[in-house]
Amino acid sequence: MAQNKVQFQKGLSLPNFMDLYGTEEQCFTALFDWRWPNGFICQDCGCNKSCCLTTRKLQQCNGCHRQISITAGTIFNSTKLSLKKWFLGMYFMTQDKKGVSALELKRLLGISYPAAWRMKQKLMQVMLEREEDKVLSGRIEIDDAYLGGERPGTRGRGSENKTPFVAAVQTTEDNRPDKIKLQIVDGFRSKSIEKWAKKAFEENSVIVSDGLACFRSVKKANCEHKPIVCGGGRASVEESEFYWVNTVLGNLKSALRSTYHSIKPKHAQRYLAEFQYRFNRRYDLSVMLNRLAYVSLRTAPIHLTTIHHKALCSV
């Protein structure tokens, strides 16, 4: 039997990681090259000449003498952690398809739990912002899903402790999963699905759903809707039309259960975005860390209060 090329790819091994980013100087050099790929350019005066103040690791513009840190204005802004620990955090978050908890990051990096939690939330915010404008096209399987279990005395879709979200899987011409979108919604209502579909799908995409009435509203996003009612109105894993969306949901829930003790609803979209980010870049694990670091340098700083207020992103 032929090996799955994605599943059996080499990725970035820990020894290779240490060869590339094992010292603070290597991490600094990598960030410099990713932040200014065409050389340093001062954002104030436009000068492209600078010198490095070695005692504080600041770049000083030769024109206006403005001093800037390699992490200023980025997700790493004002960090007290070493760059090496940030790189290790990004490594563990990108190379394990089930993710890594803040508690495990604390142990792996030798830092406090609050520091590990902030690191994880910030990097997941980078993933969220990178993914939110991506759209799916072609044939797309969708399904309704929930995070959270039932409390005694509560049942069904209306359980207060459940977080509803939509799962969508774009498939290839040979019926393989290509990309996914996982989006929290404020409920399975036509208006909510219409609003989400207009942002999530390219026009003329073919949307395959189980028969849930609200999914008919994807037609208002100029998409074709192909409802397939089966098994008492719900799609089963065995149904070929829904195989990949159900497989993705199964893998997602397995990963969340095995990695995290609990997920607060207001942070749930970040955890979904983290799984989505890794899945959509799974074809080349060896460069996923590089890509995350590159976009982290282009993501605005996020502070603790903002983390709590900016977390819940639903439509």
Secondary structure, 3 states (H helix, E strand, C coil): CCCCCCCCCCCCCHHHHHHHHCCHHHHHHHHHHHHCCCCCCCCCCCCCCEEEECCCCEEEECCCCCEEECCCCCCCCCCCCCHHHHHHHHHHHHHCCCCCCHHHHHHHHCCCHHHHHHHHHHHHHHHHHHHCCCCECCEEEEEEEEECCCCCCCCCCCCCCCEEEEEEEEECCCCCEEEEEEEECCCCCHHHHHHHHHHHECCCCEEEECCCHHHHHHHHHCCEEEECCCCCCCCCCCCHHHHHHHHHHHHHHHHHHHHCCCCCHHHHHHHHHHHHHHHHCCCCHHHHHHHHHHHHCCCCCCCHHHHHHHCCCCC
